Amino acid sequence: MRITISMEEQITIPKRLREYCGFAPDVEIELILTDEGMLIRKRSSELHPVDAIYGIANGWAAKEYGSTDEYMSDIRGYDYAAELRRYNDHRS
């Protein structure tokens, strides 16, 4: 869907889309910059479930194993970090 910026440098989100996303008057929204552009989402006072647990494993793995990569290598039985480097080198 394309939306044009007005002369006043404002955007209007079409009513159908606002209703679908739950964007009612006085509802706060967040603008999040990403590598692809901008994400617009309804702001919540609660953390998104993914945001609530993000980093937990990294902190635990770093304490127990030194890094998440070392933990992954241990549970998978091979050098996870080396495999990931090979995969990323192949993609470039």
PyMOL Python script that loads the backbone (N, CA, C, O; Angstrom):
from pymol import cmd

cmd.read_pdbstr("""\
ATOM      1  N   MET A   1       0.846  -1.172   0.000  1.00  0.00           N
ATOM      2  CA  MET A   1       0.000   0.000   0.000  1.00  0.00           C
ATOM      3  C   MET A   1       0.886   1.227   0.000  1.00  0.00           C
ATOM      4  O   MET A   1       1.836   1.321   0.777  1.00  0.00           O
ATOM      5  N   ARG A   2       0.574   2.153  -0.864  1.00  0.00           N
ATOM      6  CA  ARG A   2       1.347   3.395  -0.929  1.00  0.00           C
ATOM      7  C   ARG A   2       0.581   4.531  -0.273  1.00  0.00           C
ATOM      8  O   ARG A   2      -0.629   4.676  -0.446  1.00  0.00           O
ATOM      9  N   ILE A   3       1.314   5.329   0.480  1.00  0.00           N
ATOM     10  CA  ILE A   3       0.751   6.499   1.142  1.00  0.00           C
ATOM     11  C   ILE A   3       1.640   7.680   0.793  1.00  0.00           C
ATOM     12  O   ILE A   3       2.865   7.574   0.852  1.00  0.00           O
ATOM     13  N   THR A   4       1.037   8.797   0.432  1.00  0.00           N
ATOM     14  CA  THR A   4       1.796   9.978   0.046  1.00  0.00           C
ATOM     15  C   THR A   4       1.914  10.933   1.233  1.00  0.00           C
ATOM     16  O   THR A   4       0.965  11.106   1.998  1.00  0.00           O
ATOM     17  N   ILE A   5       3.072  11.543   1.376  1.00  0.00           N
ATOM     18  CA  ILE A   5       3.287  12.561   2.412  1.00  0.00           C
ATOM     19  C   ILE A   5       2.668  13.860   1.918  1.00  0.00           C
ATOM     20  O   ILE A   5       2.915  14.282   0.788  1.00  0.00           O
ATOM     21  N   SER A   6       1.863  14.494   2.768  1.00  0.00           N
ATOM     22  CA  SER A   6       1.170  15.724   2.381  1.00  0.00           C
ATOM     23  C   SER A   6       2.134  16.907   2.355  1.00  0.00           C
ATOM     24  O   SER A   6       3.292  16.790   2.754  1.00  0.00           O
ATOM     25  N   MET A   7       1.638  18.042   1.880  1.00  0.00           N
ATOM     26  CA  MET A   7       2.437  19.271   1.849  1.00  0.00           C
ATOM     27  C   MET A   7       2.832  19.690   3.266  1.00  0.00           C
ATOM     28  O   MET A   7       3.851  20.354   3.458  1.00  0.00           O
ATOM     29  N   GLU A   8       2.026  19.302   4.256  1.00  0.00           N
ATOM     30  CA  GLU A   8       2.332  19.614   5.656  1.00  0.00           C
ATOM     31  C   GLU A   8       3.273  18.577   6.263  1.00  0.00           C
ATOM     32  O   GLU A   8       3.530  18.589   7.467  1.00  0.00           O
ATOM     33  N   GLU A   9       3.790  17.671   5.410  1.00  0.00           N
ATOM     34  CA  GLU A   9       4.705  16.611   5.817  1.00  0.00           C
ATOM     35  C   GLU A   9       4.071  15.643   6.810  1.00  0.00           C
ATOM     36  O   GLU A   9       4.708  15.213   7.772  1.00  0.00           O
ATOM     37  N   GLN A  10       2.810  15.309   6.562  1.00  0.00           N
ATOM     38  CA  GLN A  10       2.078  14.361   7.384  1.00  0.00           C
ATOM     39  C   GLN A  10       1.656  13.176   6.521  1.00  0.00           C
ATOM     40  O   GLN A  10       1.565  13.281   5.298  1.00  0.00           O
ATOM     41  N   ILE A  11       1.400  12.047   7.183  1.00  0.00           N
ATOM     42  CA  ILE A  11       0.854  10.898   6.480  1.00  0.00           C
ATOM     43  C   ILE A  11      -0.500  10.552   7.088  1.00  0.00           C
ATOM     44  O   ILE A  11      -0.747  10.805   8.267  1.00  0.00           O
ATOM     45  N   THR A  12      -1.360   9.977   6.281  1.00  0.00           N
ATOM     46  CA  THR A  12      -2.657   9.513   6.754  1.00  0.00           C
ATOM     47  C   THR A  12      -2.721   8.016   6.523  1.00  0.00           C
ATOM     48  O   THR A  12      -2.552   7.541   5.400  1.00  0.00           O
ATOM     49  N   ILE A  13      -2.965   7.278   7.596  1.00  0.00           N
ATOM     50  CA  ILE A  13      -3.121   5.833   7.482  1.00  0.00           C
ATOM     51  C   ILE A  13      -4.590   5.569   7.174  1.00  0.00           C
ATOM     52  O   ILE A  13      -5.460   5.995   7.933  1.00  0.00           O
ATOM     53  N   PRO A  14      -4.884   4.876   6.079  1.00  0.00           N
ATOM     54  CA  PRO A  14      -6.280   4.629   5.710  1.00  0.00           C
ATOM     55  C   PRO A  14      -7.076   3.974   6.842  1.00  0.00           C
ATOM     56  O   PRO A  14      -6.544   3.179   7.616  1.00  0.00           O
ATOM     57  N   LYS A  15      -8.375   4.330   6.920  1.00  0.00           N
ATOM     58  CA  LYS A  15      -9.242   3.879   7.997  1.00  0.00           C
ATOM     59  C   LYS A  15      -9.261   2.358   8.132  1.00  0.00           C
ATOM     60  O   LYS A  15      -9.157   1.835   9.242  1.00  0.00           O
ATOM     61  N   ARG A  16      -9.393   1.644   7.015  1.00  0.00           N
ATOM     62  CA  ARG A  16      -9.439   0.172   7.082  1.00  0.00           C
ATOM     63  C   ARG A  16      -8.191  -0.384   7.757  1.00  0.00           C
ATOM     64  O   ARG A  16      -8.276  -1.308   8.565  1.00  0.00           O
ATOM     65  N   LEU A  17      -7.026   0.185   7.423  1.00  0.00           N
ATOM     66  CA  LEU A  17      -5.767  -0.274   8.005  1.00  0.00           C
ATOM     67  C   LEU A  17      -5.678   0.101   9.483  1.00  0.00           C
ATOM     68  O   LEU A  17      -5.214  -0.699  10.296  1.00  0.00           O
ATOM     69  N   ARG A  18      -6.119   1.312   9.838  1.00  0.00           N
ATOM     70  CA  ARG A  18      -6.122   1.725  11.255  1.00  0.00           C
ATOM     71  C   ARG A  18      -7.007   0.804  12.078  1.00  0.00           C
ATOM     72  O   ARG A  18      -6.631   0.392  13.176  1.00  0.00           O
ATOM     73  N   GLU A  19      -8.190   0.478  11.545  1.00  0.00           N
ATOM     74  CA  GLU A  19      -9.101  -0.413  12.273  1.00  0.00           C
ATOM     75  C   GLU A  19      -8.511  -1.809  12.408  1.00  0.00           C
ATOM     76  O   GLU A  19      -8.593  -2.414  13.477  1.00  0.00           O
ATOM     77  N   TYR A  20      -7.924  -2.322  11.348  1.00  0.00           N
ATOM     78  CA  TYR A  20      -7.333  -3.654  11.363  1.00  0.00           C
ATOM     79  C   TYR A  20      -6.215  -3.745  12.398  1.00  0.00           C
ATOM     80  O   TYR A  20      -6.089  -4.752  13.096  1.00  0.00           O
ATOM     81  N   CYS A  21      -5.399  -2.685  12.496  1.00  0.00           N
ATOM     82  CA  CYS A  21      -4.252  -2.675  13.420  1.00  0.00           C
ATOM     83  C   CYS A  21      -4.616  -2.214  14.828  1.00  0.00           C
ATOM     84  O   CYS A  21      -3.788  -2.280  15.736  1.00  0.00           O
ATOM     85  N   GLY A  22      -5.850  -1.749  15.015  1.00  0.00           N
ATOM     86  CA  GLY A  22      -6.263  -1.277  16.338  1.00  0.00           C
ATOM     87  C   GLY A  22      -5.744   0.109  16.663  1.00  0.00           C
ATOM     88  O   GLY A  22      -5.565   0.450  17.833  1.00  0.00           O
ATOM     89  N   PHE A  23      -5.499   0.914  15.633  1.00  0.00           N
ATOM     90  CA  PHE A  23      -5.018   2.284  15.839  1.00  0.00           C
ATOM     91  C   PHE A  23      -6.222   3.206  16.016  1.00  0.00           C
ATOM     92  O   PHE A  23      -6.710   3.786  15.046  1.00  0.00           O
ATOM     93  N   ALA A  24      -6.696   3.342  17.246  1.00  0.00           N
ATOM     94  CA  ALA A  24      -7.818   4.220  17.563  1.00  0.00           C
ATOM     95  C   ALA A  24      -7.278   5.564  18.046  1.00  0.00           C
ATOM     96  O   ALA A  24      -6.088   5.684  18.336  1.00  0.00           O
ATOM     97  N   PRO A  25      -8.149   6.582  18.136  1.00  0.00           N
ATOM     98  CA  PRO A  25      -7.690   7.872  18.665  1.00  0.00           C
ATOM     99  C   PRO A  25      -7.051   7.698  20.047  1.00  0.00           C
ATOM    100  O   PRO A  25      -7.522   6.909  20.865  1.00  0.00           O
ATOM    101  N   ASP A  26      -6.007   8.424  20.284  1.00  0.00           N
ATOM    102  CA  ASP A  26      -5.254   8.436  21.549  1.00  0.00           C
ATOM    103  C   ASP A  26      -4.461   7.158  21.813  1.00  0.00           C
ATOM    104  O   ASP A  26      -3.923   6.989  22.907  1.00  0.00           O
ATOM    105  N   VAL A  27      -4.377   6.256  20.835  1.00  0.00           N
ATOM    106  CA  VAL A  27      -3.527   5.072  20.973  1.00  0.00           C
ATOM    107  C   VAL A  27      -2.128   5.469  20.527  1.00  0.00           C
ATOM    108  O   VAL A  27      -1.957   6.049  19.455  1.00  0.00           O
ATOM    109  N   GLU A  28      -1.139   5.164  21.334  1.00  0.00           N
ATOM    110  CA  GLU A  28       0.240   5.484  20.966  1.00  0.00           C
ATOM    111  C   GLU A  28       0.770   4.443  19.994  1.00  0.00           C
ATOM    112  O   GLU A  28       0.498   3.250  20.127  1.00  0.00           O
ATOM    113  N   ILE A  29       1.536   4.918  19.011  1.00  0.00           N
ATOM    114  CA  ILE A  29       2.203   4.011  18.091  1.00  0.00           C
ATOM    115  C   ILE A  29       3.701   4.277  18.159  1.00  0.00           C
ATOM    116  O   ILE A  29       4.140   5.357  18.555  1.00  0.00           O
ATOM    117  N   GLU A  30       4.469   3.276  17.768  1.00  0.00           N
ATOM    118  CA  GLU A  30       5.923   3.392  17.732  1.00  0.00           C
ATOM    119  C   GLU A  30       6.381   3.378  16.289  1.00  0.00           C
ATOM    120  O   GLU A  30       5.836   2.647  15.462  1.00  0.00           O
ATOM    121  N   LEU A  31       7.382   4.187  15.987  1.00  0.00           N
ATOM    122  CA  LEU A  31       8.050   4.145  14.698  1.00  0.00           C
ATOM    123  C   LEU A  31       9.436   3.570  14.951  1.00  0.00           C
ATOM    124  O   LEU A  31      10.227   4.134  15.707  1.00  0.00           O
ATOM    125  N   ILE A  32       9.722   2.445  14.311  1.00  0.00           N
ATOM    126  CA  ILE A  32      10.971   1.735  14.541  1.00  0.00           C
ATOM    127  C   ILE A  32      11.740   1.667  13.233  1.00  0.00           C
ATOM    128  O   ILE A  32      11.243   1.119  12.249  1.00  0.00           O
ATOM    129  N   LEU A  33      12.957   2.222  13.211  1.00  0.00           N
ATOM    130  CA  LEU A  33      13.778   2.180  12.014  1.00  0.00           C
ATOM    131  C   LEU A  33      14.409   0.802  11.882  1.00  0.00           C
ATOM    132  O   LEU A  33      14.959   0.263  12.842  1.00  0.00           O
ATOM    133  N   THR A  34      14.321   0.234  10.674  1.00  0.00           N
ATOM    134  CA  THR A  34      14.911  -1.065  10.391  1.00  0.00           C
ATOM    135  C   THR A  34      15.808  -0.918   9.168  1.00  0.00           C
ATOM    136  O   THR A  34      15.834   0.140   8.539  1.00  0.00           O
ATOM    137  N   ASP A  35      16.537  -1.966   8.831  1.00  0.00           N
ATOM    138  CA  ASP A  35      17.371  -1.933   7.633  1.00  0.00           C
ATOM    139  C   ASP A  35      16.527  -1.769   6.373  1.00  0.00           C
ATOM    140  O   ASP A  35      16.998  -1.212   5.381  1.00  0.00           O
ATOM    141  N   GLU A  36      15.283  -2.249   6.405  1.00  0.00           N
ATOM    142  CA  GLU A  36      14.410  -2.174   5.238  1.00  0.00           C
ATOM    143  C   GLU A  36      13.619  -0.879   5.150  1.00  0.00           C
ATOM    144  O   GLU A  36      13.077  -0.567   4.090  1.00  0.00           O
ATOM    145  N   GLY A  37      13.538  -0.117   6.231  1.00  0.00           N
ATOM    146  CA  GLY A  37      12.761   1.121   6.228  1.00  0.00           C
ATOM    147  C   GLY A  37      12.253   1.431   7.621  1.00  0.00           C
ATOM    148  O   GLY A  37      13.033   1.563   8.563  1.00  0.00           O
ATOM    149  N   MET A  38      10.923   1.546   7.747  1.00  0.00           N
ATOM    150  CA  MET A  38      10.329   1.915   9.019  1.00  0.00           C
ATOM    151  C   MET A  38       9.177   0.970   9.343  1.00  0.00           C
ATOM    152  O   MET A  38       8.373   0.637   8.472  1.00  0.00           O
ATOM    153  N   LEU A  39       9.103   0.543  10.591  1.00  0.00           N
ATOM    154  CA  LEU A  39       8.033  -0.305  11.087  1.00  0.00           C
ATOM    155  C   LEU A  39       7.149   0.563  11.965  1.00  0.00           C
ATOM    156  O   LEU A  39       7.643   1.302  12.817  1.00  0.00           O
ATOM    157  N   ILE A  40       5.843   0.473  11.760  1.00  0.00           N
ATOM    158  CA  ILE A  40       4.885   1.204  12.590  1.00  0.00           C
ATOM    159  C   ILE A  40       4.088   0.160  13.349  1.00  0.00           C
ATOM    160  O   ILE A  40       3.475  -0.718  12.742  1.00  0.00           O
ATOM    161  N   ARG A  41       4.090   0.251  14.688  1.00  0.00           N
ATOM    162  CA  ARG A  41       3.296  -0.700  15.460  1.00  0.00           C
ATOM    163  C   ARG A  41       2.668  -0.012  16.659  1.00  0.00           C
ATOM    164  O   ARG A  41       3.150   1.009  17.150  1.00  0.00           O
ATOM    165  N   LYS A  42       1.570  -0.611  17.113  1.00  0.00           N
ATOM    166  CA  LYS A  42       0.870  -0.075  18.271  1.00  0.00           C
ATOM    167  C   LYS A  42       1.754  -0.264  19.488  1.00  0.00           C
ATOM    168  O   LYS A  42       2.315  -1.338  19.704  1.00  0.00           O
ATOM    169  N   ARG A  43       1.872   0.788  20.278  1.00  0.00           N
ATOM    170  CA  ARG A  43       2.700   0.728  21.484  1.00  0.00           C
ATOM    171  C   ARG A  43       1.910   0.030  22.574  1.00  0.00           C
ATOM    172  O   ARG A  43       0.710   0.257  22.733  1.00  0.00           O
ATOM    173  N   SER A  44       2.585  -0.808  23.311  1.00  0.00           N
ATOM    174  CA  SER A  44       1.963  -1.535  24.408  1.00  0.00           C
ATOM    175  C   SER A  44       2.749  -1.255  25.674  1.00  0.00           C
ATOM    176  O   SER A  44       3.964  -1.062  25.635  1.00  0.00           O
ATOM    177  N   SER A  45       2.056  -1.234  26.779  1.00  0.00           N
ATOM    178  CA  SER A  45       2.753  -1.033  28.054  1.00  0.00           C
ATOM    179  C   SER A  45       3.489  -2.299  28.460  1.00  0.00           C
ATOM    180  O   SER A  45       4.390  -2.256  29.298  1.00  0.00           O
ATOM    181  N   GLU A  46       3.103  -3.443  27.862  1.00  0.00           N
ATOM    182  CA  GLU A  46       3.765  -4.701  28.162  1.00  0.00           C
ATOM    183  C   GLU A  46       4.825  -4.989  27.116  1.00  0.00           C
ATOM    184  O   GLU A  46       4.701  -4.570  25.965  1.00  0.00           O
ATOM    185  N   LEU A  47       5.865  -5.702  27.515  1.00  0.00           N
ATOM    186  CA  LEU A  47       6.896  -6.114  26.574  1.00  0.00           C
ATOM    187  C   LEU A  47       6.351  -7.168  25.631  1.00  0.00           C
ATOM    188  O   LEU A  47       5.548  -8.014  26.026  1.00  0.00           O
ATOM    189  N   HIS A  48       6.791  -7.114  24.382  1.00  0.00           N
ATOM    190  CA  HIS A  48       6.472  -8.180  23.435  1.00  0.00           C
ATOM    191  C   HIS A  48       7.107  -9.453  23.988  1.00  0.00           C
ATOM    192  O   HIS A  48       8.192  -9.382  24.565  1.00  0.00           O
ATOM    193  N   PRO A  49       6.468 -10.624  23.832  1.00  0.00           N
ATOM    194  CA  PRO A  49       7.036 -11.854  24.397  1.00  0.00           C
ATOM    195  C   PRO A  49       8.484 -12.114  23.987  1.00  0.00           C
ATOM    196  O   PRO A  49       9.278 -12.600  24.792  1.00  0.00           O
ATOM    197  N   VAL A  50       8.828 -11.796  22.746  1.00  0.00           N
ATOM    198  CA  VAL A  50      10.213 -11.997  22.303  1.00  0.00           C
ATOM    199  C   VAL A  50      11.146 -11.013  23.011  1.00  0.00           C
ATOM    200  O   VAL A  50      12.234 -11.390  23.446  1.00  0.00           O
ATOM    201  N   ASP A  51      10.720  -9.747  23.128  1.00  0.00           N
ATOM    202  CA  ASP A  51      11.544  -8.753  23.812  1.00  0.00           C
ATOM    203  C   ASP A  51      11.744  -9.118  25.287  1.00  0.00           C
ATOM    204  O   ASP A  51      12.783  -8.813  25.872  1.00  0.00           O
ATOM    205  N   ALA A  52      10.755  -9.766  25.875  1.00  0.00           N
ATOM    206  CA  ALA A  52      10.839 -10.122  27.293  1.00  0.00           C
ATOM    207  C   ALA A  52      11.922 -11.162  27.559  1.00  0.00           C
ATOM    208  O   ALA A  52      12.504 -11.168  28.644  1.00  0.00           O
ATOM    209  N   ILE A  53      12.210 -12.044  26.596  1.00  0.00           N
ATOM    210  CA  ILE A  53      13.207 -13.086  26.829  1.00  0.00           C
ATOM    211  C   ILE A  53      14.500 -12.859  26.061  1.00  0.00           C
ATOM    212  O   ILE A  53      15.454 -13.617  26.232  1.00  0.00           O
ATOM    213  N   TYR A  54      14.552 -11.828  25.214  1.00  0.00           N
ATOM    214  CA  TYR A  54      15.730 -11.587  24.393  1.00  0.00           C
ATOM    215  C   TYR A  54      16.970 -11.438  25.267  1.00  0.00           C
ATOM    216  O   TYR A  54      16.978 -10.641  26.205  1.00  0.00           O
ATOM    217  N   GLY A  55      17.995 -12.186  24.968  1.00  0.00           N
ATOM    218  CA  GLY A  55      19.261 -12.076  25.674  1.00  0.00           C
ATOM    219  C   GLY A  55      19.416 -13.003  26.871  1.00  0.00           C
ATOM    220  O   GLY A  55      20.513 -13.123  27.418  1.00  0.00           O
ATOM    221  N   ILE A  56      18.334 -13.662  27.288  1.00  0.00           N
ATOM    222  CA  ILE A  56      18.431 -14.538  28.458  1.00  0.00           C
ATOM    223  C   ILE A  56      19.426 -15.664  28.212  1.00  0.00           C
ATOM    224  O   ILE A  56      20.316 -15.905  29.028  1.00  0.00           O
ATOM    225  N   ALA A  57      19.271 -16.354  27.083  1.00  0.00           N
ATOM    226  CA  ALA A  57      20.169 -17.470  26.787  1.00  0.00           C
ATOM    227  C   ALA A  57      21.597 -16.993  26.620  1.00  0.00           C
ATOM    228  O   ALA A  57      22.532 -17.676  27.039  1.00  0.00           O
ATOM    229  N   ASN A  58      21.777 -15.829  26.012  1.00  0.00           N
ATOM    230  CA  ASN A  58      23.123 -15.317  25.807  1.00  0.00           C
ATOM    231  C   ASN A  58      23.824 -15.076  27.142  1.00  0.00           C
ATOM    232  O   ASN A  58      24.995 -15.424  27.294  1.00  0.00           O
ATOM    233  N   GLY A  59      23.136 -14.495  28.093  1.00  0.00           N
ATOM    234  CA  GLY A  59      23.728 -14.244  29.404  1.00  0.00           C
ATOM    235  C   GLY A  59      24.052 -15.533  30.131  1.00  0.00           C
ATOM    236  O   GLY A  59      25.126 -15.663  30.718  1.00  0.00           O
ATOM    237  N   TRP A  60      23.133 -16.486  30.099  1.00  0.00           N
ATOM    238  CA  TRP A  60      23.346 -17.771  30.753  1.00  0.00           C
ATOM    239  C   TRP A  60      24.464 -18.549  30.065  1.00  0.00           C
ATOM    240  O   TRP A  60      25.349 -19.085  30.731  1.00  0.00           O
ATOM    241  N   ALA A  61      24.426 -18.613  28.733  1.00  0.00           N
ATOM    242  CA  ALA A  61      25.443 -19.369  27.985  1.00  0.00           C
ATOM    243  C   ALA A  61      26.818 -18.758  28.179  1.00  0.00           C
ATOM    244  O   ALA A  61      27.810 -19.477  28.307  1.00  0.00           O
ATOM    245  N   ALA A  62      26.880 -17.440  28.201  1.00  0.00           N
ATOM    246  CA  ALA A  62      28.173 -16.776  28.390  1.00  0.00           C
ATOM    247  C   ALA A  62      28.754 -17.126  29.759  1.00  0.00           C
ATOM    248  O   ALA A  62      29.960 -17.336  29.891  1.00  0.00           O
ATOM    249  N   LYS A  63      27.894 -17.189  30.774  1.00  0.00           N
ATOM    250  CA  LYS A  63      28.372 -17.506  32.119  1.00  0.00           C
ATOM    251  C   LYS A  63      28.791 -18.970  32.221  1.00  0.00           C
ATOM    252  O   LYS A  63      29.824 -19.273  32.817  1.00  0.00           O
ATOM    253  N   GLU A  64      28.012 -19.873  31.653  1.00  0.00           N
ATOM    254  CA  GLU A  64      28.277 -21.301  31.763  1.00  0.00           C
ATOM    255  C   GLU A  64      29.317 -21.804  30.766  1.00  0.00           C
ATOM    256  O   GLU A  64      30.127 -22.671  31.093  1.00  0.00           O
ATOM    257  N   TYR A  65      29.296 -21.257  29.543  1.00  0.00           N
ATOM    258  CA  TYR A  65      30.127 -21.795  28.465  1.00  0.00           C
ATOM    259  C   TYR A  65      31.132 -20.803  27.892  1.00  0.00           C
ATOM    260  O   TYR A  65      32.035 -21.204  27.158  1.00  0.00           O
ATOM    261  N   GLY A  66      30.998 -19.531  28.208  1.00  0.00           N
ATOM    262  CA  GLY A  66      31.885 -18.524  27.631  1.00  0.00           C
ATOM    263  C   GLY A  66      31.219 -17.759  26.503  1.00  0.00           C
ATOM    264  O   GLY A  66      31.496 -16.576  26.309  1.00  0.00           O
ATOM    265  N   SER A  67      30.332 -18.429  25.745  1.00  0.00           N
ATOM    266  CA  SER A  67      29.583 -17.753  24.671  1.00  0.00           C
ATOM    267  C   SER A  67      28.431 -18.637  24.229  1.00  0.00           C
ATOM    268  O   SER A  67      28.410 -19.836  24.509  1.00  0.00           O
ATOM    269  N   THR A  68      27.489 -18.044  23.547  1.00  0.00           N
ATOM    270  CA  THR A  68      26.379 -18.804  22.987  1.00  0.00           C
ATOM    271  C   THR A  68      26.894 -19.796  21.955  1.00  0.00           C
ATOM    272  O   THR A  68      26.406 -20.924  21.885  1.00  0.00           O
ATOM    273  N   ASP A  69      27.884 -19.385  21.143  1.00  0.00           N
ATOM    274  CA  ASP A  69      28.448 -20.282  20.127  1.00  0.00           C
ATOM    275  C   ASP A  69      29.047 -21.537  20.756  1.00  0.00           C
ATOM    276  O   ASP A  69      28.874 -22.635  20.226  1.00  0.00           O
ATOM    277  N   GLU A  70      29.749 -21.389  21.879  1.00  0.00           N
ATOM    278  CA  GLU A  70      30.327 -22.550  22.553  1.00  0.00           C
ATOM    279  C   GLU A  70      29.231 -23.474  23.083  1.00  0.00           C
ATOM    280  O   GLU A  70      29.366 -24.696  23.026  1.00  0.00           O
ATOM    281  N   TYR A  71      28.149 -22.893  23.596  1.00  0.00           N
ATOM    282  CA  TYR A  71      27.016 -23.695  24.062  1.00  0.00           C
ATOM    283  C   TYR A  71      26.395 -24.472  22.905  1.00  0.00           C
ATOM    284  O   TYR A  71      26.122 -25.666  23.029  1.00  0.00           O
ATOM    285  N   MET A  72      26.171 -23.785  21.764  1.00  0.00           N
ATOM    286  CA  MET A  72      25.586 -24.441  20.596  1.00  0.00           C
ATOM    287  C   MET A  72      26.500 -25.559  20.105  1.00  0.00           C
ATOM    288  O   MET A  72      26.021 -26.630  19.731  1.00  0.00           O
ATOM    289  N   SER A  73      27.786 -25.326  20.101  1.00  0.00           N
ATOM    290  CA  SER A  73      28.735 -26.364  19.690  1.00  0.00           C
ATOM    291  C   SER A  73      28.638 -27.581  20.608  1.00  0.00           C
ATOM    292  O   SER A  73      28.683 -28.720  20.142  1.00  0.00           O
ATOM    293  N   ASP A  74      28.506 -27.339  21.906  1.00  0.00           N
ATOM    294  CA  ASP A  74      28.431 -28.427  22.865  1.00  0.00           C
ATOM    295  C   ASP A  74      27.164 -29.260  22.672  1.00  0.00           C
ATOM    296  O   ASP A  74      27.228 -30.489  22.654  1.00  0.00           O
ATOM    297  N   ILE A  75      26.014 -28.599  22.527  1.00  0.00           N
ATOM    298  CA  ILE A  75      24.772 -29.376  22.428  1.00  0.00           C
ATOM    299  C   ILE A  75      24.596 -30.009  21.050  1.00  0.00           C
ATOM    300  O   ILE A  75      23.906 -31.021  20.926  1.00  0.00           O
ATOM    301  N   ARG A  76      25.204 -29.438  20.016  1.00  0.00           N
ATOM    302  CA  ARG A  76      25.072 -30.001  18.676  1.00  0.00           C
ATOM    303  C   ARG A  76      26.192 -30.973  18.329  1.00  0.00           C
ATOM    304  O   ARG A  76      26.072 -31.749  17.381  1.00  0.00           O
ATOM    305  N   GLY A  77      27.273 -30.933  19.091  1.00  0.00           N
ATOM    306  CA  GLY A  77      28.359 -31.868  18.866  1.00  0.00           C
ATOM    307  C   GLY A  77      29.294 -31.482  17.738  1.00  0.00           C
ATOM    308  O   GLY A  77      30.051 -32.330  17.264  1.00  0.00           O
ATOM    309  N   TYR A  78      29.272 -30.253  17.295  1.00  0.00           N
ATOM    310  CA  TYR A  78      30.226 -29.783  16.288  1.00  0.00           C
ATOM    311  C   TYR A  78      30.453 -28.293  16.488  1.00  0.00           C
ATOM    312  O   TYR A  78      29.751 -27.652  17.270  1.00  0.00           O
ATOM    313  N   ASP A  79      31.431 -27.745  15.784  1.00  0.00           N
ATOM    314  CA  ASP A  79      31.812 -26.338  15.952  1.00  0.00           C
ATOM    315  C   ASP A  79      30.787 -25.440  15.261  1.00  0.00           C
ATOM    316  O   ASP A  79      30.887 -25.164  14.065  1.00  0.00           O
ATOM    317  N   TYR A  80      29.817 -24.998  16.024  1.00  0.00           N
ATOM    318  CA  TYR A  80      28.733 -24.165  15.507  1.00  0.00           C
ATOM    319  C   TYR A  80      29.252 -22.852  14.930  1.00  0.00           C
ATOM    320  O   TYR A  80      28.818 -22.433  13.857  1.00  0.00           O
ATOM    321  N   ALA A  81      30.178 -22.201  15.633  1.00  0.00           N
ATOM    322  CA  ALA A  81      30.712 -20.909  15.177  1.00  0.00           C
ATOM    323  C   ALA A  81      31.398 -21.054  13.825  1.00  0.00           C
ATOM    324  O   ALA A  81      31.223 -20.204  12.952  1.00  0.00           O
ATOM    325  N   ALA A  82      32.183 -22.124  13.640  1.00  0.00           N
ATOM    326  CA  ALA A  82      32.865 -22.347  12.361  1.00  0.00           C
ATOM    327  C   ALA A  82      31.844 -22.606  11.258  1.00  0.00           C
ATOM    328  O   ALA A  82      31.989 -22.109  10.142  1.00  0.00           O
ATOM    329  N   GLU A  83      30.815 -23.382  11.575  1.00  0.00           N
ATOM    330  CA  GLU A  83      29.757 -23.672  10.594  1.00  0.00           C
ATOM    331  C   GLU A  83      29.035 -22.383  10.188  1.00  0.00           C
ATOM    332  O   GLU A  83      28.745 -22.175   9.010  1.00  0.00           O
ATOM    333  N   LEU A  84      28.752 -21.533  11.152  1.00  0.00           N
ATOM    334  CA  LEU A  84      28.086 -20.265  10.882  1.00  0.00           C
ATOM    335  C   LEU A  84      28.973 -19.358  10.033  1.00  0.00           C
ATOM    336  O   LEU A  84      28.479 -18.698   9.118  1.00  0.00           O
ATOM    337  N   ARG A  85      30.267 -19.316  10.318  1.00  0.00           N
ATOM    338  CA  ARG A  85      31.200 -18.507   9.509  1.00  0.00           C
ATOM    339  C   ARG A  85      31.225 -19.016   8.066  1.00  0.00           C
ATOM    340  O   ARG A  85      31.183 -18.218   7.130  1.00  0.00           O
ATOM    341  N   ARG A  86      31.293 -20.339   7.881  1.00  0.00           N
ATOM    342  CA  ARG A  86      31.281 -20.904   6.536  1.00  0.00           C
ATOM    343  C   ARG A  86      30.013 -20.548   5.790  1.00  0.00           C
ATOM    344  O   ARG A  86      30.049 -20.210   4.607  1.00  0.00           O
ATOM    345  N   TYR A  87      28.902 -20.626   6.483  1.00  0.00           N
ATOM    346  CA  TYR A  87      27.613 -20.279   5.880  1.00  0.00           C
ATOM    347  C   TYR A  87      27.582 -18.809   5.462  1.00  0.00           C
ATOM    348  O   TYR A  87      27.168 -18.485   4.349  1.00  0.00           O
ATOM    349  N   ASN A  88      28.015 -17.930   6.349  1.00  0.00           N
ATOM    350  CA  ASN A  88      28.018 -16.494   6.035  1.00  0.00           C
ATOM    351  C   ASN A  88      29.015 -16.150   4.933  1.00  0.00           C
ATOM    352  O   ASN A  88      28.728 -15.297   4.093  1.00  0.00           O
ATOM    353  N   ASP A  89      30.186 -16.800   4.918  1.00  0.00           N
ATOM    354  CA  ASP A  89      31.175 -16.567   3.857  1.00  0.00           C
ATOM    355  C   ASP A  89      30.625 -17.007   2.514  1.00  0.00           C
ATOM    356  O   ASP A  89      30.873 -16.361   1.496  1.00  0.00           O
ATOM    357  N   HIS A  90      29.885 -18.095   2.504  1.00  0.00           N
ATOM    358  CA  HIS A  90      29.304 -18.619   1.261  1.00  0.00           C
ATOM    359  C   HIS A  90      28.238 -17.680   0.709  1.00  0.00           C
ATOM    360  O   HIS A  90      28.089 -17.555  -0.507  1.00  0.00           O
ATOM    361  N   ARG A  91      27.495 -17.017   1.598  1.00  0.00           N
ATOM    362  CA  ARG A  91      26.421 -16.098   1.180  1.00  0.00           C
ATOM    363  C   ARG A  91      26.979 -14.807   0.600  1.00  0.00           C
ATOM    364  O   ARG A  91      26.312 -14.175  -0.220  1.00  0.00           O
ATOM    365  N   SER A  92      28.183 -14.394   0.998  1.00  0.00           N
ATOM    366  CA  SER A  92      28.722 -13.101   0.552  1.00  0.00           C
ATOM    367  C   SER A  92      29.255 -13.147  -0.845  1.00  0.00           C
ATOM    368  O   SER A  92      29.739 -12.137  -1.355  1.00  0.00           O
TER     369      SER A  92
END
""", "prot")
cmd.dss("prot")
cmd.show_as("cartoon", "prot")
cmd.util.cbc("prot")
cmd.orient("prot")
